């Protein structure tokens, strides 16, 4: 089969694979599988035939743990590269013996078009964190692009990757540029400046070792992940992930139902609204009590109690929703919607609340506090989880640790 693949004898190779499927994974004395040999000799038809028979051959590791996907990235064959990614998506995470990803290899061999294909794929499958993975020397793709003066690659990466990551020599991309500024063009310096890249010595005060990170108390978001059954370091737990997902869904549904019921009670209070405006006089023809059309029929003191407890249920449930959805796609839009909902509650409650003349004259606070708390507490409910999320992300980004799974904070999955 190796001889047939090396010489492009597709039909013979397929017959051999049908009889002995294991031969397709065997390596010859040089450390190459039949697929590797077909790629080396540009027999793409034979390669595609192998892939049609068994897609996992894309991840077969040959000499130096190089897979067929690594090979096409090095040679810049964008058509095969694209096909390999669709046929075997998991192959994007395969590493060579030097801990290089397929993106490392594309940049090291200056294959810009192949890099664009890989970058587009990572964006499509939401795996941009792979761009921050380090090779055996601790270099990310951005380090390599800087050292090899690949301006276009740097422009594509500067807003996606962490530009201040240090390699095992303690160098950031800015340090590499400063050490080789004579051979690297001034455009590199401009790109690093625009990306706010810093030298390693300026990061020492903010960088955190993994040991220090693990010694710290859990942050608000990490406590949330623990309650939701998520692993703060490696993503969602494999065991019991379905059960925890069902639990989160159940909690979210209950919280949404409570928010719906309490908001409905806000705009439709017990007793309804007055349909006309009336003034009641006492025996001395002095106005004793009046109401306006559109005001609540409910007594002011009862209204304070009703909206007090109703608001507690509303805001507690809203807080649960905020904590559960933060980090999910479009969560910022949902946050904005919650703010608008709080303002809308205030706008609907203020003109209809049954204030008495006494309330307006001596400025008693209960009614006003009940009404004003809607926008205030809404801001608090939204602001606190948001700040906790941002602080947690920054805290994790400051950890100087090369393990690939640590680069992104896990969020709820449904």
KEDOVO-300139 format. One line per 5 residues: number of its first residue (from 1); for each residue y, x, z of N, C-alpha, C. Coordinates in pm, whole numbers. Example, Ala and Ser with C-alpha at 12.3 -4.5 7.8 and 13.67 -1.06 7.14 Angstrom:
2
1 = -569/1319/780/-450/1230/780/-330/1320/780 ~ -225/1285/708/-106/1367/714/3/1290/787
***
This chain:
414
1 = -120/83/0/0/0/0/126/87/0 ~ 125/198/72/240/288/73/268/342/-67 ~ 160/381/-138/175/435/-273/228/328/-367 ~ 176/207/-354/220/97/-440/367/64/-416 ~ 408/63/-289/548/33/-257/641/142/-307
6 = 598/269/-293/683/380/-336/703/380/-486 ~ 605/328/-560/613/328/-706/652/193/-764 ~ 683/97/-678/731/-31/-726/625/-122/-784 ~ 497/-102/-746/389/-187/-795/380/-311/-704 ~ 466/-404/-733/483/-519/-644/357/-602/-629
11 = 293/-637/-742/176/-725/-736/61/-661/-660 ~ 39/-533/-684/-69/-465/-612/-39/-459/-462 ~ 87/-432/-429/124/-425/-288/105/-560/-219 ~ 135/-669/-289/119/-801/-231/-29/-837/-213 ~ -112/-795/-308/-256/-818/-294/-310/-742/-173
16 = -265/-619/-155/-307/-539/-40/-261/-604/90 ~ -141/-655/90/-88/-718/211/-163/-847/243 ~ -205/-918/139/-283/-1039/161/-418/-1008/225 ~ -479/-895/183/-609/-855/237/-596/-788/373 ~ -494/-704/387/-475/-629/512/-328/-639/555
21 = -289/-748/616/-148/-766/656/-97/-656/747 ~ -186/-597/828/-142/-493/922/-95/-367/851 ~ -139/-346/727/-98/-224/654/53/-222/630 ~ 115/-339/623/259/-346/595/341/-289/709 ~ 280/-277/827/352/-224/944/316/-79/974
26 = 217/-29/906/173/109/935/272/210/878 ~ 289/319/949/377/428/905/293/540/846 ~ 343/604/741/272/720/685/304/845/767 ~ 258/958/724/277/1082/800/425/1119/813 ~ 505/1071/720/649/1100/726/726/1000/813
31 = 655/900/862/718/803/951/783/686/880 ~ 730/649/762/789/538/687/685/430/659 ~ 731/305/664/646/190/630/659/164/479 ~ 574/78/424/588/47/281/727/-7/245 ~ 787/-86/332/920/-139/303/1023/-26/297
36 = 1013/70/390/1103/185/387/1091/260/253 ~ 968/280/209/946/355/85/1001/280/-36 ~ 984/149/-38/1039/71/-149/1191/77/-150 ~ 1252/75/-32/1398/86/-24/1446/223/-70 ~ 1377/327/-29/1418/463/-65/1415/486/-215
41 = 1329/412/-284/1315/430/-429/1378/315/-508 ~ 1460/237/-440/1539/132/-505/1455/25/-575 ~ 1342/-10/-516/1261/-119/-570/1290/-245/-488 ~ 1405/-305/-516/1449/-421/-439/1358/-542/-460 ~ 1298/-552/-579/1207/-664/-604/1085/-655/-512
46 = 1034/-535/-495/920/-515/-405/960/-546/-261 ~ 1080/-503/-225/1129/-529/-89/1138/-679/-64 ~ 1193/-753/-158/1208/-897/-141/1071/-966/-133 ~ 975/-912/-206/840/-969/-200/781/-950/-60 ~ 801/-833/-2/754/-808/134/820/-905/231
51 = 950/-927/214/1023/-1015/305/975/-1159/293 ~ 938/-1199/171/888/-1335/152/755/-1355/221 ~ 677/-1249/229/546/-1257/294/558/-1255/446 ~ 646/-1170/498/661/-1158/644/803/-1108/675 ~ 884/-1196/728/1024/-1163/753/1043/-1058/861
56 = 950/-1049/956/965/-955/1067/951/-810/1024 ~ 912/-787/899/905/-648/850/1043/-582/848 ~ 1148/-664/852/1284/-610/853/1309/-532/982 ~ 1234/-562/1086/1254/-494/1215/1152/-384/1241 ~ 1070/-351/1144/973/-242/1162/1049/-111/1174
61 = 1021/-36/1280/1092/90/1306/1014/209/1253 ~ 1080/284/1168/1019/404/1113/1066/528/1187 ~ 1077/638/1115/1122/763/1176/1262/746/1232 ~ 1282/802/1351/1408/790/1425/1442/644/1458 ~ 1338/559/1457/1351/417/1491/1445/343/1396
66 = 1452/391/1273/1536/327/1172/1459/213/1107 ~ 1520/97/1104/1460/-21/1042/1511/-37/899 ~ 1447/-123/818/1500/-150/684/1645/-198/686 ~ 1683/-275/789/1823/-319/799/1915/-199/817 ~ 1876/-104/901/1956/17/919/1970/92/786
71 = 1860/97/710/1862/171/584/1962/113/485 ~ 1961/-20/468/2052/-80/370/2197/-71/417 ~ 2219/-64/549/2355/-44/599/2403/96/566 ~ 2314/193/576/2351/332/544/2379/350/395 ~ 2302/281/312/2320/296/167/2429/205/113
76 = 2467/103/191/2575/14/147/2531/-96/53 ~ 2402/-130/53/2353/-238/-32/2385/-371/35 ~ 2499/-429/-1/2547/-549/68/2462/-672/38 ~ 2401/-679/-80/2319/-795/-113/2194/-800/-26 ~ 2122/-689/-18/2003/-686/66/2041/-699/213
81 = 2153/-639/250/2200/-647/389/2222/-793/428 ~ 2288/-868/344/2313/-1009/372/2183/-1088/381 ~ 2092/-1061/288/1964/-1133/288/1884/-1101/413 ~ 1882/-975/453/1808/-935/573/1861/-1006/697 ~ 1993/-1016/707/2053/-1080/824/2015/-1228/833
86 = 2010/-1295/719/1973/-1436/721/1824/-1456/744 ~ 1744/-1367/690/1599/-1381/705/1555/-1349/847 ~ 1615/-1245/906/1575/-1202/1041/1701/-1174/1124 ~ 1764/-1278/1178/1890/-1260/1252/1879/-1167/1372 ~ 1765/-1166/1439/1750/-1083/1559/1754/-934/1528
91 = 1735/-895/1401/1733/-753/1365/1869/-687/1386 ~ 1976/-766/1400/2109/-711/1421/2117/-634/1553 ~ 2026/-662/1645/2028/-597/1776/1938/-474/1783 ~ 1868/-441/1676/1780/-323/1677/1862/-195/1685 ~ 1812/-98/1763/1879/29/1781/1793/144/1728
96 = 1859/249/1683/1788/370/1640/1757/456/1763 ~ 1695/570/1740/1662/659/1851/1788/718/1915 ~ 1901/708/1846/2029/753/1902/2112/635/1956 ~ 2044/524/1979/2109/403/2032/2217/350/1939 ~ 2203/374/1811/2302/327/1715/2265/187/1666
101 = 2366/102/1657/2346/-29/1596/2363/-15/1446 ~ 2332/-122/1375/2351/-121/1230/2499/-104/1196 ~ 2588/-151/1283/2732/-136/1259/2772/10/1274 ~ 2717/79/1374/2743/223/1388/2709/297/1258 ~ 2593/265/1203/2547/337/1084/2636/309/964
106 = 2678/185/947/2764/151/834/2896/226/841 ~ 2952/238/962/3080/308/978/3061/459/967 ~ 2954/511/1026/2929/656/1019/2912/703/875 ~ 2856/618/790/2834/656/650/2943/601/559 ~ 3055/554/622/3174/511/547/3143/402/445
111 = 3061/307/482/3029/195/394/3114/74/435 ~ 3234/68/383/3331/-33/422/3282/-173/390 ~ 3228/-194/269/3184/-327/230/3067/-374/317 ~ 2978/-283/349/2867/-318/438/2920/-354/576 ~ 3020/-280/622/3080/-310/751/3144/-449/750
116 = 3210/-485/642/3273/-618/634/3169/-728/639 ~ 3055/-705/573/2946/-803/578/2896/-819/720 ~ 2876/-708/790/2827/-712/928/2928/-777/1021 ~ 3055/-745/1002/3160/-804/1085/3166/-955/1064 ~ 3157/-997/939/3157/-1140/909/3037/-1210/970
121 = 2921/-1146/966/2800/-1204/1025/2816/-1219/1176 ~ 2866/-1115/1241/2883/-1119/1386/2980/-1230/1427 ~ 3084/-1251/1348/3177/-1360/1377/3111/-1496/1358 ~ 3029/-1507/1254/2963/-1634/1225/2866/-1673/1336 ~ 2794/-1575/1391/2693/-1605/1494/2745/-1582/1635
126 = 2876/-1553/1648/2939/-1537/1779/2875/-1423/1860 ~ 2858/-1310/1796/2801/-1194/1863/2892/-1072/1849 ~ 3022/-1094/1857/3116/-983/1842/3099/-877/1950 ~ 3033/-911/2063/3015/-812/2170/2934/-692/2124 ~ 2855/-709/2016/2777/-596/1964/2869/-484/1918
131 = 2990/-518/1879/3086/-416/1834/3127/-323/1948 ~ 3105/-365/2072/3138/-280/2187/3019/-201/2240 ~ 2903/-216/2177/2786/-140/2221/2807/9/2193 ~ 2749/90/2277/2768/235/2267/2641/305/2218 ~ 2661/415/2147/2545/496/2105/2509/594/2216
136 = 2423/690/2186/2373/782/2288/2484/869/2347 ~ 2591/887/2274/2706/966/2322/2813/877/2386 ~ 2786/749/2394/2883/657/2455/2992/614/2359 ~ 2977/641/2231/3079/605/2133/3057/463/2080 ~ 3164/385/2076/3158/255/2011/3194/272/1863
141 = 3189/162/1790/3226/167/1649/3372/209/1634 ~ 3456/168/1728/3598/202/1721/3619/352/1741 ~ 3543/415/1830/3549/561/1845/3518/631/1713 ~ 3410/585/1649/3365/649/1525/3468/629/1414 ~ 3520/508/1402/3620/481/1299/3744/568/1319
146 = 3781/591/1444/3898/675/1474/3870/820/1436 ~ 3755/872/1475/3724/1013/1452/3702/1043/1304 ~ 3664/943/1225/3639/964/1082/3754/913/995 ~ 3866/877/1058/3988/840/985/3968/719/894 ~ 3896/619/943/3872/498/865/3973/391/907
151 = 4086/393/843/4198/308/879/4166/159/862 ~ 4102/123/752/4073/-18/726/3978/-75/831 ~ 3881/4/871/3787/-41/974/3861/-61/1106 ~ 3949/31/1139/4024/19/1264/4112/-105/1265 ~ 4173/-136/1152/4258/-255/1145/4177/-383/1166
156 = 4054/-382/1116/3969/-500/1132/3917/-513/1275 ~ 3907/-401/1346/3846/-402/1479/3946/-414/1594 ~ 4070/-376/1574/4163/-356/1685/4187/-480/1770 ~ 4173/-599/1710/4196/-721/1786/4067/-784/1838 ~ 3955/-720/1808/3825/-776/1845/3758/-696/1957
161 = 3767/-563/1949/3695/-478/2045/3787/-433/2157 ~ 3726/-375/2259/3802/-313/2367/3839/-171/2323 ~ 3965/-149/2294/4009/-21/2237/4020/88/2343 ~ 4004/53/2469/4020/152/2576/3889/191/2642 ~ 3778/165/2574/3648/207/2626/3636/359/2618
166 = 3576/420/2720/3556/565/2722/3412/598/2685 ~ 3395/707/2611/3260/755/2582/3210/842/2697 ~ 3094/905/2680/3037/982/2790/3115/1110/2819 ~ 3202/1150/2728/3290/1264/2753/3420/1221/2819 ~ 3431/1093/2851/3552/1042/2915/3668/1021/2820
171 = 3639/1013/2690/3745/1000/2590/3754/857/2536 ~ 3875/808/2525/3900/683/2455/3934/717/2310 ~ 3955/615/2230/3994/638/2090/4128/712/2085 ~ 4217/683/2180/4347/751/2184/4328/900/2213 ~ 4235/934/2301/4208/1075/2330/4155/1147/2207
176 = 4067/1082/2132/4011/1143/2011/4121/1169/1910 ~ 4214/1075/1897/4325/1095/1803/4414/1210/1847 ~ 4446/1215/1976/4533/1323/2026/4469/1459/2014 ~ 4336/1466/2022/4266/1594/2009/4254/1639/1864 ~ 4263/1542/1771/4245/1574/1629/4359/1522/1543
181 = 4479/1516/1602/4592/1457/1529/4628/1535/1403 ~ 4592/1663/1399/4624/1743/1281/4542/1699/1160 ~ 4416/1661/1184/4329/1621/1074/4331/1471/1049 ~ 4377/1394/1147/4384/1249/1131/4525/1209/1091 ~ 4535/1110/1007/4665/1069/956/4750/999/1060
186 = 4882/995/1040/4972/928/1134/4949/777/1142 ~ 4887/721/1038/4858/578/1039/4764/541/1153 ~ 4674/634/1187/4581/611/1298/4659/592/1428 ~ 4759/677/1448/4840/667/1568/4915/535/1575 ~ 4963/485/1461/5035/358/1458/4941/242/1494
191 = 4819/249/1442/4722/143/1471/4688/141/1619 ~ 4667/259/1676/4634/268/1818/4750/220/1904 ~ 4871/253/1860/4989/207/1934/5002/56/1931 ~ 4978/-3/1812/4987/-149/1800/4879/-219/1880 ~ 4764/-153/1895/4653/-212/1971/4664/-184/2121
196 = 4772/-114/2163/4795/-79/2303/4683/7/2360 ~ 4634/97/2276/4529/190/2322/4590/292/2419 ~ 4511/331/2517/4557/425/2619/4464/547/2626 ~ 4520/655/2678/4440/775/2701/4354/754/2825 ~ 4243/827/2831/4149/810/2941/4209/836/3078
201 = 4298/935/3087/4358/969/3217/4443/856/3273 ~ 4495/771/3185/4577/659/3231/4493/539/3272 ~ 4363/547/3248/4275/436/3282/4198/460/3411 ~ 4209/580/3466/4129/614/3583/4158/523/3702 ~ 4286/482/3714/4323/400/3829/4269/258/3819
206 = 4249/209/3696/4204/71/3678/4055/59/3648 ~ 3992/168/3606/3851/163/3572/3766/147/3698 ~ 3656/75/3683/3565/50/3794/3425/92/3753 ~ 3356/162/3840/3218/199/3811/3128/79/3837 ~ 3008/84/3781/2915/-26/3802/2878/-39/3949
211 = 2864/75/4018/2830/72/4160/2938/-1/4240 ~ 3064/29/4210/3174/-38/4280/3179/-186/4248 ~ 3151/-218/4122/3152/-359/4082/3045/-438/4158 ~ 2925/-382/4166/2816/-453/4232/2836/-460/4383 ~ 2920/-371/4436/2947/-371/4580/3051/-474/4620
216 = 3124/-526/4522/3229/-623/4551/3171/-762/4574 ~ 3249/-845/4642/3209/-984/4660/3215/-1059/4527 ~ 3137/-1164/4516/3137/-1243/4394/3273/-1310/4374 ~ 3319/-1310/4251/3443/-1379/4218/3418/-1530/4210 ~ 3526/-1606/4194/3514/-1751/4185/3423/-1790/4069
221 = 3442/-1727/3952/3362/-1762/3836/3217/-1720/3853 ~ 3193/-1609/3919/3055/-1565/3943/2984/-1657/4041 ~ 3057/-1709/4137/2998/-1808/4228/2964/-1935/4151 ~ 3052/-1974/4059/3024/-2090/3976/2897/-2068/3895 ~ 2885/-1951/3831/2766/-1921/3752/2640/-1924/3836
226 = 2651/-1875/3959/2535/-1876/4048/2493/-2019/4080 ~ 2589/-2106/4106/2558/-2246/4134/2498/-2316/4013 ~ 2541/-2273/3893/2490/-2334/3770/2359/-2274/3724 ~ 2308/-2175/3797/2181/-2114/3759/2193/-2008/3652 ~ 2313/-1951/3636/2335/-1847/3537/2327/-1709/3600
231 = 2283/-1612/3518/2280/-1473/3561/2413/-1409/3522 ~ 2486/-1358/3618/2620/-1304/3591/2619/-1178/3505 ~ 2506/-1107/3498/2501/-981/3425/2433/-994/3290 ~ 2328/-1072/3282/2249/-1074/3161/2253/-1207/3087 ~ 2345/-1296/3123/2350/-1425/3057/2264/-1526/3128
236 = 2223/-1628/3059/2149/-1737/3123/2007/-1694/3155 ~ 1956/-1738/3267/1820/-1707/3306/1722/-1768/3208 ~ 1620/-1693/3172/1519/-1747/3082/1433/-1850/3153 ~ 1400/-1824/3279/1318/-1917/3354/1406/-2026/3414 ~ 1370/-2147/3385/1442/-2259/3442/1574/-2289/3374
241 = 1602/-2227/3260/1730/-2250/3193/1744/-2395/3149 ~ 1633/-2454/3108/1639/-2594/3064/1671/-2686/3181 ~ 1610/-2657/3296/1635/-2741/3414/1780/-2730/3459 ~ 1834/-2607/3461/1973/-2590/3503/2069/-2653/3403 ~ 2033/-2649/3275/2117/-2713/3174/2118/-2864/3194
246 = 2002/-2922/3224/1995/-3065/3251/2076/-3100/3375 ~ 2071/-3012/3476/2147/-3037/3599/2296/-3037/3571 ~ 2344/-2939/3495/2487/-2931/3461/2530/-3055/3381 ~ 2445/-3096/3287/2478/-3213/3206/2489/-3337/3294 ~ 2398/-3350/3390/2400/-3466/3479/2527/-3469/3564
251 = 2563/-3352/3618/2685/-3344/3699/2808/-3378/3616 ~ 2811/-3326/3493/2926/-3351/3406/2938/-3500/3372 ~ 2826/-3564/3345/2827/-3706/3311/2879/-3789/3429 ~ 2830/-3759/3550/2875/-3832/3668/3025/-3812/3691 ~ 3071/-3686/3676/3214/-3657/3696/3300/-3731/3595
256 = 3255/-3737/3470/3330/-3808/3366/3335/-3958/3397 ~ 3226/-4013/3445/3224/-4155/3480/3323/-4186/3592 ~ 3329/-4097/3693/3422/-4119/3804/3566/-4108/3757 ~ 3595/-4008/3674/3730/-3994/3620/3769/-4117/3539 ~ 3676/-4166/3459/3705/-4285/3378/3735/-4406/3466
261 = 3651/-4426/3569/3669/-4543/3656/3800/-4534/3734 ~ 3832/-4416/3787/3953/-4402/3868/4079/-4411/3781 ~ 4074/-4358/3660/4191/-4369/3573/4213/-4514/3530 ~ 4103/-4584/3507/4115/-4726/3472/4176/-4804/3588 ~ 4138/-4768/3711/4196/-4835/3828/4344/-4804/3842
266 = 4385/-4686/3796/4526/-4649/3804/4612/-4739/3716 ~ 4564/-4765/3597/4644/-4845/3503/4616/-4995/3516 ~ 4509/-5031/3588/4478/-5173/3609/4452/-5197/3758 ~ 4556/-5200/3840/4538/-5212/3985/4488/-5350/4025 ~ 4426/-5362/4143/4383/-5494/4192/4501/-5589/4205
271 = 4485/-5708/4159/4593/-5806/4166/4679/-5810/4042 ~ 4678/-5705/3965/4754/-5702/3841/4903/-5677/3861 ~ 4984/-5726/3768/5128/-5701/3768/5203/-5835/3766 ~ 5325/-5832/3821/5411/-5950/3815/5452/-5975/3669 ~ 5452/-6101/3635/5489/-6138/3499/5636/-6177/3486
276 = 5705/-6190/3601/5847/-6228/3597/5921/-6154/3707 ~ 6051/-6165/3706/6135/-6105/3808/6186/-6215/3901 ~ 6170/-6194/4034/6207/-6297/4132/6271/-6232/4253 ~ 6371/-6302/4309/6435/-6259/4433/6423/-6371/4536 ~ 6370/-6340/4657/6352/-6437/4765/6462/-6416/4868
281 = 6533/-6525/4905/6642/-6517/5003/6596/-6575/5136 ~ 6653/-6521/5245/6626/-6579/5377/6725/-6692/5405 ~ 6726/-6743/5529/6812/-6858/5561/6960/-6825/5549 ~ 6992/-6697/5561/7133/-6657/5551/7171/-6618/5408 ~ 7086/-6659/5315/7107/-6628/5172/7125/-6480/5146
286 = 7051/-6400/5225/7048/-6255/5203/6916/-6220/5135 ~ 6920/-6141/5029/6795/-6105/4962/6697/-6040/5060 ~ 6579/-6101/5073/6479/-6050/5167/6368/-5976/5095 ~ 6335/-6026/4982/6225/-5964/4907/6242/-5995/4760 ~ 6216/-5898/4676/6224/-5923/4533/6119/-5839/4461
291 = 6092/-5879/4339/6001/-5802/4254/6047/-5813/4110 ~ 6004/-5720/4031/6042/-5715/3891/5920/-5736/3803 ~ 5942/-5785/3687/5833/-5800/3590/5775/-5662/3558 ~ 5644/-5651/3563/5578/-5524/3536/5541/-5446/3660 ~ 5595/-5486/3779/5558/-5419/3904/5423/-5471/3953
296 = 5358/-5388/4033/5230/-5429/4091/5250/-5540/4192 ~ 5156/-5633/4195/5159/-5741/4293/5117/-5690/4431 ~ 5040/-5584/4434/4988/-5529/4558/5099/-5490/4655 ~ 5073/-5510/4784/5168/-5470/4888/5189/-5318/4883 ~ 5312/-5269/4906/5339/-5125/4897/5246/-5039/4984
301 = 5222/-5083/5108/5139/-5001/5197/4994/-4999/5150 ~ 4946/-5114/5101/4811/-5118/5045/4802/-5032/4919 ~ 4911/-5031/4841/4913/-4950/4720/4904/-4801/4754 ~ 4972/-4760/4862/4965/-4620/4905/4822/-4583/4941 ~ 4754/-4671/5016/4615/-4643/5054/4523/-4642/4933
306 = 4541/-4742/4844/4454/-4752/4728/4466/-4630/4637 ~ 4591/-4597/4602/4609/-4485/4511/4587/-4351/4578 ~ 4597/-4347/4710/4565/-4225/4782/4418/-4188/4767 ~ 4331/-4284/4800/4188/-4258/4791/4139/-4253/4646 ~ 4196/-4337/4563/4161/-4334/4421/4196/-4199/4359
311 = 4313/-4146/4398/4355/-4016/4344/4265/-3903/4389 ~ 4215/-3911/4515/4124/-3807/4564/3998/-3801/4477 ~ 3940/-3918/4449/3821/-3923/4363/3852/-3873/4222 ~ 3970/-3910/4170/4009/-3870/4036/4021/-3718/4025 ~ 4092/-3657/4119/4118/-3513/4109/3996/-3428/4145
316 = 3914/-3474/4239/3792/-3401/4268/3700/-3398/4146 ~ 3688/-3512/4079/3602/-3519/3961/3661/-3437/3846 ~ 3793/-3442/3833/3858/-3362/3729/3836/-3213/3753 ~ 3841/-3173/3878/3819/-3032/3912/3676/-2989/3876 ~ 3580/-3077/3902/3442/-3045/3867/3429/-3025/3715
321 = 3493/-3112/3638/3488/-3100/3492/3551/-2969/3447 ~ 3666/-2935/3505/3734/-2812/3469/3647/-2690/3496 ~ 3580/-2688/3608/3497/-2573/3644/3376/-2563/3552 ~ 3322/-2677/3512/3202/-2676/3428/3231/-2635/3284 ~ 3348/-2674/3231/3373/-2652/3089/3442/-2520/3059
326 = 3496/-2452/3161/3573/-2331/3134/3483/-2225/3070 ~ 3531/-2167/2963/3454/-2069/2890/3381/-2126/2770 ~ 3370/-2258/2761/3305/-2320/2647/3400/-2323/2527 ~ 3346/-2342/2406/3435/-2356/2290/3533/-2471/2308 ~ 3658/-2448/2271/3766/-2548/2277/3805/-2585/2420
331 = 3767/-2502/2518/3798/-2540/2656/3948/-2540/2682 ~ 4023/-2457/2615/4168/-2455/2635/4232/-2585/2586 ~ 4178/-2639/2478/4229/-2767/2428/4201/-2878/2529 ~ 4081/-2876/2588/4047/-2976/2689/4137/-2961/2811 ~ 4166/-2838/2848/4257/-2814/2960/4393/-2877/2933
336 = 4443/-2856/2813/4573/-2913/2777/4568/-3066/2783 ~ 4456/-3123/2742/4441/-3268/2746/4446/-3320/2890 ~ 4387/-3243/2982/4389/-3284/3123/4532/-3284/3177 ~ 4611/-3185/3137/4751/-3181/3179/4825/-3304/3129 ~ 4804/-3338/3003/4869/-3455/2944/4824/-3582/3016
341 = 4694/-3588/3053/4643/-3704/3125/4712/-3721/3260 ~ 4735/-3608/3332/4805/-3616/3460/4948/-3664/3444 ~ 5016/-3616/3342/5154/-3660/3316/5156/-3807/3277 ~ 5057/-3848/3198/5050/-3989/3157/5027/-4079/3278 ~ 4945/-4034/3373/4922/-4113/3494/5052/-4129/3573
346 = 5128/-4021/3581/5257/-4026/3650/5352/-4122/3579 ~ 5355/-4112/3446/5448/-4196/3369/5413/-4344/3380 ~ 5284/-4376/3393/5245/-4517/3402/5258/-4571/3544 ~ 5249/-4483/3645/5250/-4529/3783/5390/-4544/3840 ~ 5481/-4454/3803/5614/-4454/3864/5691/-4584/3841
351 = 5701/-4634/3720/5783/-4756/3700/5715/-4883/3749 ~ 5587/-4878/3781/5517/-5001/3821/5482/-5004/3970 ~ 5505/-4894/4042/5469/-4891/4183/5559/-4987/4261 ~ 5503/-5065/4355/5582/-5169/4425/5669/-5114/4536 ~ 5772/-5038/4500/5869/-4991/4598/5947/-5110/4656
356 = 5982/-5100/4783/6071/-5200/4843/6211/-5142/4852 ~ 6307/-5228/4885/6444/-5177/4902/6449/-5073/5011 ~ 6367/-5092/5114/6366/-4993/5224/6321/-4858/5174 ~ 6226/-4859/5083/6176/-4732/5029/6288/-4659/4955 ~ 6369/-4737/4882/6472/-4671/4803/6590/-4626/4888
361 = 6619/-4704/4995/6736/-4672/5077/6712/-4553/5168 ~ 6602/-4551/5241/6581/-4441/5336/6489/-4333/5282 ~ 6449/-4346/5154/6369/-4243/5088/6242/-4210/5166 ~ 6173/-4314/5214/6042/-4288/5275/5950/-4222/5171 ~ 5873/-4128/5216/5799/-4042/5124/5663/-4093/5075
366 = 5589/-4176/5148/5450/-4203/5106/5434/-4244/4962 ~ 5513/-4340/4916/5498/-4385/4778/5531/-4277/4678 ~ 5640/-4203/4704/5678/-4097/4611/5574/-3985/4609 ~ 5518/-3953/4725/5416/-3847/4731/5294/-3888/4650 ~ 5253/-4013/4664/5137/-4062/4591/5159/-4050/4440
371 = 5280/-4082/4396/5308/-4078/4252/5324/-3935/4201 ~ 5403/-3856/4273/5434/-3721/4226/5314/-3627/4233 ~ 5215/-3662/4311/5102/-3570/4322/5021/-3563/4192 ~ 5032/-3667/4107/4952/-3666/3984/4985/-3544/3897 ~ 5112/-3522/3859/5138/-3402/3779/5120/-3274/3859
376 = 5154/-3277/3990/5145/-3155/4072/5000/-3113/4091 ~ 4918/-3207/4136/4777/-3174/4160/4704/-3144/4029 ~ 4742/-3214/3922/4683/-3183/3791/4709/-3038/3753 ~ 4834/-2995/3773/4866/-2854/3746/4783/-2760/3830 ~ 4763/-2794/3957/4682/-2709/4046/4537/-2705/4000
381 = 4482/-2823/3966/4342/-2832/3923/4319/-2749/3797 ~ 4416/-2748/3706/4403/-2673/3582/4432/-2524/3604 ~ 4533/-2494/3682/4582/-2357/3696/4483/-2267/3770 ~ 4427/-2315/3879/4341/-2231/3962/4216/-2183/3888 ~ 4137/-2272/3825/4020/-2222/3751/4059/-2131/3635
386 = 4172/-2160/3570/4215/-2075/3458/4247/-1934/3505 ~ 4323/-1923/3613/4356/-1791/3667/4229/-1719/3712 ~ 4137/-1793/3775/4011/-1732/3819/3931/-1680/3700 ~ 3931/-1754/3591/3858/-1713/3471/3920/-1586/3411 ~ 4052/-1584/3399/4120/-1467/3341/4100/-1344/3429
391 = 4112/-1360/3560/4092/-1247/3651/3949/-1195/3645 ~ 3854/-1285/3631/3715/-1243/3623/3688/-1165/3495 ~ 3746/-1211/3383/3729/-1140/3257/3789/-1001/3263 ~ 3908/-989/3321/3971/-858/3333/3892/-768/3425 ~ 3839/-825/3531/3759/-748/3627/3635/-691/3560
396 = 3571/-770/3477/3451/-724/3408/3484/-621/3301 ~ 3598/-639/3235/3636/-544/3130/3670/-407/3186 ~ 3707/-402/3313/3741/-274/3375/3618/-193/3417 ~ 3500/-255/3410/3378/-183/3448/3339/-90/3336 ~ 3330/38/3365/3295/139/3265/3144/158/3268
401 = 3076/77/3189/2930/81/3188/2881/52/3047 ~ 2792/133/2992/2755/121/2851/2648/19/2818 ~ 2592/-49/2917/2485/-143/2886/2538/-260/2804 ~ 2467/-294/2695/2518/-391/2599/2537/-530/2656 ~ 2451/-572/2750/2456/-709/2798/2571/-735/2893
406 = 2641/-632/2934/2745/-650/3034/2882/-677/2973 ~ 2891/-675/2842/3023/-678/2778/3085/-816/2773 ~ 3009/-920/2800/3067/-1053/2786/3023/-1142/2901 ~ 3118/-1214/2955/3089/-1302/3067/3013/-1424/3019 ~ 2902/-1458/3085/2825/-1574/3042/2895/-1703/3076
411 = 2876/-1802/2994/2932/-1934/3019/2823/-2038/3011 ~ 2852/-2160/3047/2752/-2264/3044/2698/-2287/2902 ~ 2573/-2310/2890/2513/-2346/2761/2452/-2484/2774 ~ 2458/-2560/2665/2415/-2699/2674/2304/-2724/2573
***
